[in-house]
Amino acid sequence: MRGNYGLMDQVAALHWIQENIEQFGGASDNITIVGHGYGAACAHLLMLSPMAKGLFNRVILMSGSALSPWAIARDANVYAEQVGRQLNCPIKKNNVDFFT
């Protein structure tokens, strides 16, 4: 897999908000995203992403940012393997398909 599908989901949600916010009494030119902890890191990454350009106007970051040492996973393959084991997925060290 390539990219960060969690952030792509958030961008898709922001597109939905842009298209529908007026139905809820909001304004598409006055959208604020707020994040706390990991959510703040995600909001900060959205600020930096060209995919999210123009989808929001303000950001509130609380207790975290994309610069926090815990914000970006190191050794992502190790974490993927741990999740696979917890879900009882067959794991083989030489299984390239597991990591791609």
C-alpha positions in Angstrom: 0.0 0.0 0.0 1.1 3.5 -0.7 0.2 6.7 1.0 -1.7 7.4 4.1 -5.3 6.2 3.6 -6.4 7.6 6.9 -5.6 11.1 5.7 -7.2 10.4 2.3 -10.4 9.4 4.2 -10.2 12.7 6.1 -9.8 14.6 2.8 -12.8 12.8 1.4 -14.8 13.8 4.6 -13.7 17.5 4.1 -14.9 17.3 0.5 -18.3 16.0 1.8 -18.4 18.9 4.3 -17.6 21.4 1.6 -20.5 20.1 -0.5 -23.0 19.7 2.3 -22.3 22.2 5.1 -24.8 24.8 3.9 -27.6 22.2 4.4 -26.7 22.3 8.1 -26.6 26.1 8.4 -22.8 26.3 7.9 -20.7 28.2 5.4 -18.2 26.5 3.1 -15.8 29.4 3.5 -15.7 29.2 7.3 -14.6 25.6 8.1 -12.3 25.0 11.1 -10.8 21.6 11.8 -9.7 20.7 15.4 -7.4 18.0 16.5 -6.1 16.8 19.9 -3.1 14.5 20.2 -2.9 12.3 17.2 -5.9 14.3 15.8 -3.7 17.4 16.0 -1.0 15.6 14.1 -3.5 14.7 11.4 -4.9 18.2 11.2 -1.3 19.6 10.9 -0.6 17.1 8.1 -3.9 18.2 6.4 -2.5 21.8 6.5 0.5 20.6 4.6 -1.3 18.4 2.1 -2.0 19.8 -1.4 -5.0 17.4 -1.5 -6.7 19.4 1.3 -6.0 22.8 -0.1 -9.1 25.1 0.0 -11.2 22.6 2.0 -10.9 24.4 5.4 -10.0 27.9 6.6 -8.7 27.4 10.2 -7.0 24.8 12.3 -6.8 24.3 16.0 -4.0 22.0 17.2 -4.1 20.8 20.8 -1.4 18.7 22.4 0.3 17.6 19.3 1.5 18.3 15.8 3.0 16.6 12.8 6.4 17.4 14.4 5.7 15.4 17.5 8.0 12.4 17.8 5.1 10.0 18.0 3.2 11.4 15.0 4.8 9.4 12.2 5.2 5.7 12.5 8.7 4.4 12.3 9.1 0.7 11.2 5.7 0.6 9.7 6.3 -3.0 8.5 6.8 -4.1 12.2 3.6 -2.5 13.2 1.7 -4.0 10.3 3.1 -7.5 11.3 1.9 -6.9 14.9 -1.6 -6.0 13.7 -1.6 -9.1 11.4 -0.7 -11.3 14.3 -3.4 -9.8 16.6 -5.9 -10.5 13.8 -4.7 -14.0 13.4 -3.6 -13.4 9.8 -1.0 -15.8 8.3 2.3 -14.0 8.5 5.5 -15.1 6.6 8.7 -13.1 6.8 9.3 -13.6 3.1 5.7 -12.8 2.2 6.2 -9.6 0.1 2.4 -9.4 -0.6 1.8 -8.8 3.1 3.7 -5.5 3.0 2.7 -4.3 -0.5 
